[in-house]
């Protein structure tokens, strides 16, 4: 795709900013009025000097002072108006962009989040959007008003004497040429800087989340050195940016000063020959000084505009990402789900898998009847977790179909599908909210009885011993709790949702043997009325199920009861013996119960 120009890129935020544009436009008018008030003052100075030369009197001086004072007051009022007009709408635009980006991140499939570092996304949600807001509220307003001021100022200078005006026009040409060259150079390095800032944010986030591992292995210094190296790389890039800006500022400061010096020499000559009045020369230099700030600011606002362009590009990189897993145009509804789950010739491969590699799931066929529980078993890496993720369309099948009560799950909206199928993952994730909010995440309007039942089944009544009971706020990702406590709350969350189908991806791996046994006993009550697909990594988990499905080479190669498969299938005996060995090892090493906090 051909890269967009600066204007075309910045115009992409128009749909979000159009409600703010009237006030931004008025802000530009206010900013321009501020400059026009300042440009009017030199005219009074010219008249004052010329009148005092021919008719020196106090009244002339007082009148000029009052006029200049009123112009200064008007300038101050316009500055206040500009700030009042543009600051609030800019924050609304930023909030709208942020909401839209967050919604997009929620809508994008898990495959997208597997590839994108969280720090890169975080830098877009925070730093990039703040930069866009500052440009919209400050950069574009002053840049436009300053450019118009420069143009008007040049005409005023021409009105004093055409030779002096032409000097300023001629000296401005190298500035514009340098500005165009600056754009192409600066944009590339600005993008590099913002990407490196995102990588740095990722490093910080990883170090914070993995602080226990770093401390446990004594690798804090190693990661600190890696962070320092990344920070140094970003610093060097920022210095390159600063050098580019400084190089531009040399032109923006040196050339106008050269123009002023040249104009002074020629102006004095013109005064001496009678072609220019003393007041006119004074007013000329007063106007030139008024134009100093607008001229010097062009470099700053140009770099800010290019930074904003890069921020907009980075923002739309996420927004433009296609959502591969979408709701159907004419969705089907299941009013009273029974929970019959069927896999029909299901194929799946990850998008980044080599073409020469066979599908991870290569024709899975499996039927689970309503109220039946099936344990899914297989060697590590055979695709068990991937298969369970397909049931709620966290990933999309690449071939075949999965049906719920005879309906292809792709014909249901994602919200409805996930209201009928609940998952509990091995890696239990909790949120910085209360215990109650975490457990009732899937069904917020559940009754106290439902909440208590879910906690009882998951053996999670330890929550009542927490400082504020159910209202205790769990720390980030639930790291204030033990691994077993987090898994029990995650299991309670899945049970509390009261789904037609319960998918359990080894949710008991962090529990001690005694707690696991109690949870399994309680789960049997739930599984009598709920269809369940259970990924099994322990022999005890297999015993929860009515039947067992063996996943081998991307297919279900055998289905039956534990005893049937044990007697008839060699590969099943191999898999179950490895699980049994792990289970015996666990029993041989007594584990402490999860510490109640």
MARPADREN-557122 format. One record per residue (C-alpha): x, y, z. Coordinates in steps of 0.25 Angstrom, whole numbers, plus 2048, in hexadecimal, padded with zeros to 3 digits. Layout:
XYZ ...
//
This chain:
800800800 80580E7FC 809816809 7FF82180C 80383080C 803838819 7F683F816 7EF832811 7F482B81E 7EF835827 7E2837820 7DF828825 7DB82D833 7D183682D 7C582D830 7C982D83F 7CD83C83F 7C2842837 7B9846843 7C584E848 7C985583B 7BF86183D 7C686484A 7D4861845 7D186A839 7CD875843 7D987384A 7E187583E 7DA88283C 7DD88684A 7EB883848 7EC88B83B 7E5896842 7EF89684D 7FA898842 7F28A283B 7F18AB848 8008AA849 8028AE83A 7F98BA83C 8028C0847 80E8C383D 8048CC835 8028D5842 8108D5845 8138DA837 8098E5838 80E8E8846 81C8EA842 8188F2836 80E8FB83D 8188FE849 82290283F 81990C838 81090F844 81690B852 80A90B85C 806904868 7F8901862 7FE8FA856 8068F185F 7FB8EE869 7F28EA85D 7FC8E1857 7FE8DA865 7F08D8867 7EE8D2859 7FA8C985C 7F48C5869 7E78C2864 7ED8B9859 7F58B2863 7E98AF86B 7E28AA85F 7EE8A185C 7ED89B86A 7DE899869 7E089185C 7EB888862 7E188586D 7D6882863 7DF87985B 7E2871867 7D487086B 7CF86C85D 7D986185A 7DD85A867 7D085386A 7CC84D85C 7DA84885A 7D883F867 7CB83A861 7D2836854 7DD82F85C 7D2828864 7CA823858 7D781E851 7DB81785E 7CD81085F 7CD80C850 7DB806851 7D77FF85E 7CB7F9858 7D37F584C 7DD7EE854 7D27E685B 7CC7E384E 7D97DE847 7DB7CF848 7E57C8852 7EE7C5846 7F07D5845 7F47D6853 7FD7CA852 8067D2848 8057E084E 80E7E485A 8057EA865 80F7F5867 80D7FA858 7FE7FA85A 7FF801867 80780C861 7FD80E856 7F180F860 7F9819869 805820863 800821854 7F2825857 7F7830861 800835856 7F583684C 7ED83E857 7F8848859 7F984A84A 7EB84C848 7E9855854 7F685D852 7FF859846 7F585B83B 7EF867841 7FC86F842 80286A836 7F786E82D 7F587C834 80487E834 80587B825 7FA884822 80188F82B 80E88D823 80788F816 7FF89C81B 80C8A1822 8138A0814 8098A880E 80A8B3819 8198B3817 8178B5808 80E8C180C 8198C8813 8228C7807 8238BC7FC 8328BA7FD 8318B780C 8258AE80A 82C8A67FF 8388A4808 83089C811 828895806 835890800 83B88C80D 82F883810 83187B804 83C872809 834870816 82986A80E 832861806 83985C812 82C85A819 82785080D 83584980E 83384881D 82684181C 82B835814 83783381E 83083682B 82482D828 82C820827 834823834 82782783B 82181A838 82D81283C 82D81A849 81E81784C 820808849 82C807852 82480E85D 81A80385C 8257F885D 82A7FF869 81C7FF86F 81B7F086C 8287ED873 8237F5880 8167ED880 81D7E087E 8267E3889 81B7E7893 8127DB890 81E7D2891 8257D889D 8237CB8A5 82B7C389B 8367CE899 8387CE8A8 8377BF8AA 8427BD89F 84A7C98A3 8497CE895 8447DC898 8527E2895 8527DB887 8447E1883 8487EE889 8547EF87F 84B7EA874 8417F6878 84D800878 8517FB86B 8437FD865 84280B86C 85080F866 84B80B858 83F81485A 84781F860 85081F854 84481F84B 83E82B853 84C832851 84B830842 83D836842 84384284B 84E844841 845845835 83C84F83C 848857841 84D857832 84085D82E 840867839 84E86C834 846870827 83A87582E 84287E838 84E88282F 847886822 83D88F829 848896831 850898824 84489E81E 8428A8829 8518AC828 8508AE81A 8438B581B 8498BE825 8558C381C 84C8C5810 8418CB819 84B8D681F 84F8D9811 8418DB80C 83E8E4818 84A8EC815 8468EE807 8378F180B 8318E5805 82C8E0812 8288E781F 82F8E482D 8218E0832 8208D6826 82D8D0829 82A8CF838 81C8C8834 8248BF82A 82D8B9834 8218B883E 8198B0834 8268A8831 8278A5840 8198A1841 81B897836 82789183D 81F887846 81688283A 822880832 82B87983C 81F871841 81D86A833 828860836 82285C843 81385B83D 818854831 81F849839 813848842 80A846836 81383B831 81383583E 80483583E 80482F830 80C824835 803822841 7F7822837 7FE81782F 80180F83B 7F2810840 7EC80C833 7F6800832 7ED7FA83D 7E0800838 7E27FB82A 7E67ED82E 7DB7E4828 7D27DC832 7D27CE82D 7C97C9837 7BB7D0836 7AD7CF839 7A47CA82D 79B7D4826 78F7CB829 7927C5836 78A7B983C 7857B884A 7857AC853 77A7AF85D 77B7A2866 78979D864 78A78E867 79978D866 79C78385A 7AA786855 7AE780848 7BC781841 7BA77E832 7C777C82B 7CE788832 7DB78D82C 7E3798832 7F179E830 7F77AA836 7F97B582B 8087B682D 80A7A782B 8137A3820 80B79E814 813791813 80E78E821 801786823 7F578C82A 7F678B839 7E8786839 7E677D82D 7D877882C 7D277783A 7C577083C 7BE770849 7B077084F 7AD77485D 79E771861 79777B86B 79B779879 7A7770875 7B5773879 7C076F870 7CF76F874 7D9773869 7E676D86B 7F376C862 80276F863 80777D865 806786859 7FB77D852 7F1789851 7E878785D 7E8795862 7E679A854 7DA791852 7D479785E 7D77A585A 7CF7A284D 7C27A0855 7C07AE858 7C77B484B 7D37B9852 7D97B3846 7D17B0839 7D17A2833 7D97A2826 7D0796821 7C478E825 7BA79382F 7B679383E 7A7792841 7A079584E 79278F84E 79378D83F 79679B83C 7A479F837 7AA7A8841 7AE7B2836 79F7B4834 79E7B9842 7A37C7847 7AF7C684F 7A87CC85C 79D7C185B 7A77B6858 7B07BA864 7A37BB86D 7A07AC86A 7AF7A786B 7B87AB877 7C77A8878 7D07A6884 7DF7A7880 7EB7A1886 7F27AF886 7E77B588F 7E67C488C 7DF7CD897 7DD7DC896 7DF7E889F 7D17E88A5 7CA7E18B1 7C97D28B3 7BA7D38B0 7BC7DB8A3 7C67D189E 7BE7C48A1 7B17CB89B 7B87D088F 7B07C6885 7A37C988C 7A37D6894 7947D5898 7967C789F 78F7C58AD 7977C48BA 7937B58BA 7997B38AC 7A67BA8B0 7A77B28BD 7A47A58B5 7B07A88AB 7B97AB8B7 7B579E8BE 7B87968B1 7C579C8AF 7C979B8BD 7CB7AA8BD 7C57AE8CB 7D37B38CF 7CE7C08CA 7C67C28D6 7D37C38DE 7D87CE8D5 7D87DC8DC 7CB7E18D5 7C57D38D2 7BF7D38C4 7C17E28C3 7D17E08C4 7D77E68B8 7E17DD8B1 7EE7E28AD 7F37E389E 7F07D5898 7ED7D08A5 7FC7CF8A9 7F87D28B7 7F27C48B8 7F97B68B7 7F97AE8AA 7EE7A58AF 7E67B08B5 7E67B78A7 7E27AA8A0 7D67A78AA 7D17B58A7 7D27B3898 7CB7A6899 7C07AC8A2 7BF7B7897 7BC7AD88D 7B27A5895 7AB7B2899 7A87B588B 79F7A988B 7A27A587C 79C79A874 7AA796871 7B679787A 7C4796874 7CF79387E 7DD79487A 7E478D885 7DF797890 7E478F89C 7F378F898 7F77988A4 7EF7918AF 7F47888B9 7EF77A8B9 7E577B8C4 7DF7888BF 7DF7828B1 7D77768B6 7CD77F8BD 7CB7878B0 7C977B8A8 7BF7758B1 7B77828B0 7B97838A1 7B277689F 7A577C8A4 7A678789A 7AA77E88E 79E776890 79678188A 7A0788882 7A7784875 7B6784877 7C378386F 7CF781879 7DD782875 7E477787E 7F2778883 7F076F88F 7EA761890 7E076689B 7DB770891 7D8765887 7CF75F891 7C676B892 7C1768883 7B775E87E 7BF75B872 7CE75E86D 7D2763860 7E076185B 7E676C852 7F276684A 7F876C83D 7EE77783C 7E276D83D 7D9766847 7DE758845 7D6751851 7CA754859 7C574C865 7C574A874 7D274A87B 7D273B87D 7CF73886F 7DA741869 7E473B873 7E172D86F 7E0730860 7E973C85C 7F873B85D 7FB74A85B 7F074D866 7F874486F 80474C86C 7FE75986F 7F775587B 80374E881 80B75C880 7FF763887 7FF758891 80E759894 80C768896 80076589F 80875B8A7 8147658A8 80A7708AE 8057668B8 8127628BC 8167718BF 80B7768C9 8087858C5 80378F8CF 7F57958CD 7F47A28C7 7F67AD8D1 7EA7B58D4 7EC7C48D3 
//
